[in-house]
Amino acid sequence: MARLAQADIDGLRVVISAATLVEARDPRMDQPRFDWAVSRLVIEPVSEDIARAASKLLAAHRLHGHEHAIDAMVAATALAAPAPRLLLTSDPQDLARLCREGARIVKI
């Protein structure tokens, strides 16, 4: 929440992939708190263009399957955003591999 507050102060646009809503939902967090946190974000849909870009990222890195699908959608969403791009993640290796120099990756 502190990162969201700072981003708001700094006038930064905080974007997430709609796929992240599924991946990030922790059943231990109550729904109103989750909904409030999400309401402070710009949620980008997984459009056909994003899905095709994610598919191309997977192919370029010789990856496939559900274990890489959400990372690829997140990477494609990040790469579609205007630069500079900062991607916060608990999985920096896979996203750094998919984004290369297109986004700065920060482990949280």
N, CA, C and O of each residue as an XYZ file, in Angstrom:
432
protein
N       0.820     -1.183      0.000
C       0.000      0.000      0.000
C       0.868      1.252      0.000
O       0.500      2.272     -0.583
N       2.019      1.170      0.655
C       2.919      2.321      0.683
C       3.422      2.646     -0.719
O       3.559      3.817     -1.074
N       3.697      1.620     -1.512
C       4.158      1.846     -2.887
C       3.072      2.525     -3.718
O       3.366      3.408     -4.524
N       1.824      2.117     -3.525
C       0.722      2.752     -4.254
C       0.568      4.215     -3.842
O       0.347      5.088     -4.682
N       0.686      4.468     -2.549
C       0.574      5.842     -2.066
C       1.691      6.708     -2.641
O       1.448      7.844     -3.048
N       2.915      6.179     -2.676
C       4.032      6.941     -3.218
C       3.858      7.171     -4.717
O       4.144      8.261     -5.212
N       3.396      6.166     -5.433
C       3.154      6.320     -6.865
C       2.129      7.416     -7.115
O       2.268      8.197     -8.056
N       1.103      7.475     -6.278
C       0.085      8.516     -6.409
C       0.696      9.897     -6.173
O       0.419     10.837     -6.917
N       1.519     10.016     -5.147
C       2.201     11.283     -4.844
C       3.090     11.697     -6.017
O       3.147     12.871     -6.380
N       3.783     10.719     -6.603
C       4.702     10.988     -7.707
C       3.999     11.158     -9.052
O       4.641     11.457    -10.059
N       2.683     10.969     -9.066
C       1.931     11.117    -10.309
C       2.190     10.000    -11.301
O       2.085     10.207    -12.510
N       2.526      8.817    -10.802
C       2.808      7.681    -11.681
C       1.541      6.875    -11.941
O       0.678      6.748    -11.073
N       1.450      6.348    -13.122
C       0.338      5.485    -13.515
C       0.712      4.052    -13.165
O       1.700      3.531    -13.682
N      -0.053      3.415    -12.305
C       0.218      2.044    -11.883
C      -0.725      1.122    -12.643
O      -1.945      1.185    -12.492
N      -0.125      0.264    -13.466
C      -0.887     -0.594    -14.368
C      -0.632     -2.053    -14.009
O       0.496     -2.439    -13.702
N      -1.683     -2.853    -14.049
C      -1.521     -4.297    -13.899
C      -2.322     -4.993    -14.988
O      -3.283     -4.452    -15.534
N      -1.896     -6.190    -15.277
C      -2.637     -7.042    -16.202
C      -3.854     -7.608    -15.477
O      -3.776     -7.927    -14.291
N      -4.954     -7.731    -16.170
C      -6.136     -8.358    -15.584
C      -5.814     -9.774    -15.105
O      -6.424    -10.259    -14.153
N      -4.862    -10.433    -15.759
C      -4.460    -11.784    -15.338
C      -3.865    -11.772    -13.934
O      -3.960    -12.765    -13.213
N      -3.257    -10.661    -13.543
C      -2.657    -10.561    -12.216
C      -3.716    -10.613    -11.122
O      -3.440    -11.077    -10.015
N      -4.924    -10.142    -11.419
C      -5.994    -10.209    -10.422
C      -6.261    -11.649     -9.996
O      -6.565    -11.914     -8.833
N      -6.149    -12.559    -10.927
C      -6.372    -13.974    -10.640
C      -5.187    -14.539     -9.864
O      -5.364    -15.245     -8.871
N      -3.995    -14.227    -10.321
C      -2.789    -14.777     -9.704
C      -2.557    -14.215     -8.301
O      -2.108    -14.946     -7.417
N      -2.847    -12.954     -8.084
C      -2.505    -12.285     -6.833
C      -3.544    -12.473     -5.727
O      -3.270    -12.157     -4.570
N      -4.695    -12.967     -6.054
C      -5.767    -13.079     -5.043
C      -5.401    -14.114     -3.995
O      -5.310    -15.307     -4.281
N      -5.194    -13.636     -2.779
C      -4.868    -14.495     -1.644
C      -6.134    -14.667     -0.810
O      -6.697    -13.672     -0.354
N      -6.593    -15.884     -0.598
C      -7.843    -16.075      0.146
C      -7.760    -15.610      1.604
O      -8.789    -15.469      2.266
N      -6.554    -15.373      2.106
C      -6.407    -14.880      3.488
C      -6.724    -13.388      3.586
O      -6.989    -12.884      4.677
N      -6.698    -12.674      2.449
C      -7.028    -11.243      2.457
C      -8.530    -11.093      2.258
O      -9.118    -11.718      1.375
N      -9.141    -10.256      3.091
C     -10.583    -10.122      2.917
C     -10.892     -9.361      1.628
O     -10.113     -8.520      1.178
N     -12.030     -9.674      1.057
C     -12.410     -9.160     -0.263
C     -12.474     -7.633     -0.311
O     -11.973     -7.054     -1.274
N     -13.059     -6.953      0.670
C     -13.100     -5.488      0.593
C     -11.701     -4.853      0.532
O     -11.498     -3.879     -0.192
N     -10.748     -5.393      1.279
C      -9.376     -4.850      1.248
C      -8.751     -5.072     -0.126
O      -8.114     -4.173     -0.675
N      -8.934     -6.265     -0.675
C      -8.418     -6.567     -2.017
C      -9.047     -5.626     -3.042
O      -8.348     -5.042     -3.870
N     -10.365     -5.484     -2.980
C     -11.073     -4.620     -3.932
C     -10.614     -3.170     -3.817
O     -10.485     -2.482     -4.830
N     -10.363     -2.693     -2.586
C      -9.886     -1.324     -2.401
C      -8.510     -1.142     -3.038
O      -8.275     -0.163     -3.746
N      -7.604     -2.086     -2.784
C      -6.254     -1.985     -3.355
C      -6.323     -1.989     -4.883
O      -5.655     -1.188     -5.537
N      -7.111     -2.867     -5.439
C      -7.247     -2.978     -6.891
C      -7.869     -1.723     -7.487
O      -7.555     -1.355     -8.619
N      -8.747     -1.063     -6.737
C      -9.411      0.141     -7.257
C      -8.416      1.278     -7.498
O      -8.740      2.233     -8.205
N      -7.230      1.195     -6.934
C      -6.217      2.237     -7.090
C      -5.315      1.994     -8.299
O      -4.384      2.760     -8.544
N      -5.587      0.939     -9.046
C      -4.748      0.541    -10.176
C      -5.476      0.715    -11.499
O      -6.705      0.746    -11.551
N      -4.695      0.829    -12.565
C      -5.243      0.788    -13.916
C      -5.128     -0.671    -14.352
O      -4.026     -1.210    -14.457
N      -6.254     -1.295    -14.601
C      -6.262     -2.713    -14.968
C      -6.376     -2.824    -16.480
O      -7.380     -2.437    -17.078
N      -5.325     -3.360    -17.082
C      -5.312     -3.547    -18.535
C      -5.856     -4.935    -18.865
O      -5.391     -5.930    -18.307
N      -6.827     -5.010    -19.757
C      -7.364     -6.319    -20.123
C      -6.343     -7.128    -20.921
O      -5.435     -6.581    -21.547
N      -6.520     -8.422    -20.877
C      -5.713     -9.291    -21.724
C      -6.433     -9.351    -23.070
O      -7.229    -10.250    -23.343
N      -6.123     -8.369    -23.885
C      -6.741     -8.255    -25.203
C      -6.111     -9.271    -26.155
O      -5.139     -9.945    -25.815
N      -6.675     -9.362    -27.333
C      -6.076    -10.236    -28.335
C      -4.651     -9.785    -28.659
O      -3.762    -10.622    -28.818
N      -4.424     -8.485    -28.759
C      -3.075     -7.989    -29.051
C      -2.084     -8.377    -27.955
O      -0.964     -8.791    -28.254
N      -2.488     -8.246    -26.688
C      -1.614     -8.627    -25.578
C      -1.382    -10.139    -25.607
O      -0.256    -10.597    -25.411
N      -2.437    -10.910    -25.850
C      -2.282    -12.368    -25.903
C      -1.336    -12.785    -27.026
O      -0.516    -13.684    -26.844
N      -1.443    -12.147    -28.168
C      -0.533    -12.468    -29.281
C       0.905    -12.059    -28.946
O       1.845    -12.787    -29.264
N       1.077    -10.910    -28.312
C       2.425    -10.481    -27.915
C       3.004    -11.437    -26.876
O       4.189    -11.767    -26.930
N       2.180    -11.879    -25.938
C       2.632    -12.845    -24.930
C       3.035    -14.162    -25.579
O       4.037    -14.770    -25.203
N       2.258    -14.590    -26.540
C       2.566    -15.826    -27.260
C       3.908    -15.716    -27.987
O       4.700    -16.658    -27.996
N       4.149    -14.559    -28.590
C       5.418    -14.338    -29.292
C       6.595    -14.315    -28.314
O       7.673    -14.824    -28.623
N       6.386    -13.720    -27.131
C       7.446    -13.723    -26.118
C       7.789    -15.151    -25.701
O       8.962    -15.504    -25.580
N       6.765    -15.966    -25.485
C       7.012    -17.364    -25.113
C       7.775    -18.092    -26.204
O       8.739    -18.805    -25.924
N       7.350    -17.917    -27.444
C       8.022    -18.593    -28.556
C       9.473    -18.126    -28.685
O      10.365    -18.938    -28.931
N       9.712    -16.830    -28.522
C      11.065    -16.295    -28.652
C      12.005    -16.851    -27.590
O      13.216    -16.928    -27.797
N      11.436    -17.238    -26.454
C      12.251    -17.774    -25.364
C      12.091    -19.287    -25.205
O      12.535    -19.878    -24.221
N      11.453    -19.888    -26.192
C      11.262    -21.335    -26.224
C      10.583    -21.850    -24.947
O      10.986    -22.857    -24.365
N       9.547    -21.127    -24.539
C       8.752    -21.494    -23.368
C       7.327    -21.780    -23.814
O       6.882    -21.295    -24.854
N       6.622    -22.564    -23.026
C       5.201    -22.782    -23.296
C       4.543    -23.334    -22.031
O       5.219    -23.713    -21.074
N       3.240    -23.367    -22.050
C       2.486    -23.967    -20.962
C       2.003    -22.973    -19.932
O       2.408    -21.811    -19.895
N       1.112    -23.491    -19.089
C       0.467    -22.638    -18.092
C       1.443    -22.056    -17.080
O       1.176    -20.991    -16.522
N       2.558    -22.719    -16.827
C       3.496    -22.204    -15.825
C       4.165    -20.902    -16.254
O       4.716    -20.188    -15.415
N       4.126    -20.584    -17.543
C       4.721    -19.344    -18.046
C       3.686    -18.366    -18.604
O       4.023    -17.229    -18.931
N       2.447    -18.797    -18.714
C       1.422    -18.001    -19.399
C       1.160    -16.657    -18.719
O       1.139    -15.624    -19.389
N       0.962    -16.654    -17.415
C       0.648    -15.384    -16.748
C       1.850    -14.457    -16.793
O       1.689    -13.257    -17.016
N       3.060    -14.988    -16.585
C       4.255    -14.140    -16.692
C       4.342    -13.506    -18.075
O       4.692    -12.332    -18.199
N       4.029    -14.265    -19.105
C       4.096    -13.727    -20.462
C       3.042    -12.642    -20.673
O       3.316    -11.645    -21.341
N       1.840    -12.818    -20.115
C       0.802    -11.791    -20.242
C       1.200    -10.531    -19.478
O       0.969     -9.417    -19.949
N       1.795    -10.707    -18.301
C       2.264     -9.563    -17.512
C       3.369     -8.827    -18.266
O       3.356     -7.599    -18.353
N       4.323     -9.580    -18.810
C       5.423     -8.972    -19.570
C       4.893     -8.226    -20.787
O       5.312     -7.099    -21.052
N       3.986     -8.835    -21.522
C       3.433     -8.181    -22.714
C       2.672     -6.911    -22.339
O       2.731     -5.915    -23.060
N       1.962     -6.943    -21.218
C       1.249     -5.754    -20.748
C       2.244     -4.651    -20.392
O       2.047     -3.492    -20.757
N       3.304     -5.011    -19.686
C       4.323     -4.029    -19.316
C       4.972     -3.427    -20.556
O       5.151     -2.212    -20.641
N       5.321     -4.272    -21.509
C       6.012     -3.793    -22.712
C       5.114     -2.945    -23.604
O       5.610     -2.166    -24.419
N       3.805     -3.089    -23.460
C       2.864     -2.274    -24.243
C       2.662     -0.891    -23.622
O       2.142      0.014    -24.275
N       3.072     -0.727    -22.368
C       2.914      0.563    -21.677
C       3.993      1.535    -22.133
O       5.063      1.118    -22.577
N       3.713      2.831    -22.023
C       4.735      3.822    -22.386
C       5.959      3.712    -21.472
O       5.837      3.400    -20.287
N       7.120      3.969    -22.031
C       8.365      3.974    -21.252
C       8.427      5.253    -20.434
O       7.815      6.248    -20.822
N       9.132      5.265    -19.334
C       9.894      4.163    -18.752
C       8.960      3.191    -18.038
O       7.890      3.571    -17.565
N       9.380      1.937    -17.970
C       8.565      0.878    -17.379
C       9.297      0.286    -16.176
O      10.472     -0.069    -16.269
N       8.604      0.184    -15.065
C       9.123     -0.441    -13.852
C       8.161     -1.565    -13.513
O       6.967     -1.323    -13.341
N       8.656     -2.776    -13.414
C       7.805     -3.931    -13.167
C       8.170     -4.506    -11.802
O       9.289     -4.974    -11.596
N       7.221     -4.466    -10.877
C       7.412     -5.027     -9.545
C       6.897     -6.454     -9.554
O       5.780     -6.712    -10.003
N       7.710     -7.388     -9.056
C       7.335     -8.791     -9.128
C       8.020     -9.604     -8.047
O       9.085     -9.237     -7.549
N       7.393    -10.708     -7.694
C       8.036    -11.666     -6.792
C       8.830    -12.698     -7.594
O       9.510    -13.547     -7.016
N       8.744    -12.625     -8.916
C       9.404    -13.591     -9.807
C      10.292    -12.853    -10.809
O       9.988    -12.837    -12.002
N      11.383    -12.242    -10.343
C      12.163    -11.392    -11.237
C      12.884    -12.128    -12.370
O      13.071    -11.557    -13.444
N      13.289    -13.371    -12.155
C      14.061    -14.054    -13.202
C      13.241    -14.261    -14.470
O      13.688    -13.913    -15.562
N      12.052    -14.821    -14.332
C      11.240    -15.086    -15.525
C      10.842    -13.787    -16.226
O      10.890    -13.708    -17.453
N      10.454    -12.779    -15.464
C      10.025    -11.534    -16.098
C      11.195    -10.783    -16.710
O      11.039    -10.150    -17.755
N      12.353    -10.838    -16.089
C      13.537    -10.213    -16.694
C      13.882    -10.902    -18.006
O      14.258    -10.250    -18.980
N      13.755    -12.194    -18.024
C      14.017    -12.957    -19.251
C      13.044    -12.562    -20.358
O      13.448    -12.380    -21.507
N      11.778    -12.431    -20.019
C      10.762    -12.110    -21.021
C      10.824    -10.644    -21.471
O      10.592    -10.343    -22.641
N      11.135     -9.742    -20.543
C      11.137     -8.310    -20.869
C      12.468     -7.817    -21.411
O      12.524     -6.791    -22.090
N      13.524     -8.535    -21.119
C      14.882     -8.096    -21.466
C      15.091     -6.679    -20.973
O      14.817     -6.387    -19.809
N      15.571     -5.794    -21.831
C      15.820     -4.413    -21.416
C      14.583     -3.523    -21.543
O      14.668     -2.315    -21.324
N      13.445     -4.102    -21.891
C      12.239     -3.309    -22.120
C      11.607     -2.765    -20.852
O      10.781     -1.855    -20.910
N      11.991     -3.316    -19.703
C      11.431     -2.855    -18.426
C      12.461     -3.089    -17.333
O      13.233     -4.048    -17.376
N      12.457     -2.199    -16.360
C      13.300     -2.413    -15.183
C      12.523     -3.312    -14.228
O      11.382     -3.011    -13.878
N      13.131     -4.399    -13.811
C      12.469     -5.381    -12.961
C      12.938     -5.205    -11.524
O      14.139     -5.132    -11.263
N      11.984     -5.135    -10.585
C      12.297     -4.979     -9.167
C      11.591     -6.081     -8.395
O      10.376     -6.252     -8.493
N      12.378     -6.828     -7.622
C      11.801     -7.898     -6.778
C      11.130     -7.294     -5.563
O      11.689     -6.434     -4.882
N       9.919     -7.763     -5.305
C       9.216     -7.335     -4.074
C       8.910     -8.554     -3.233
O       8.324     -8.431     -2.157
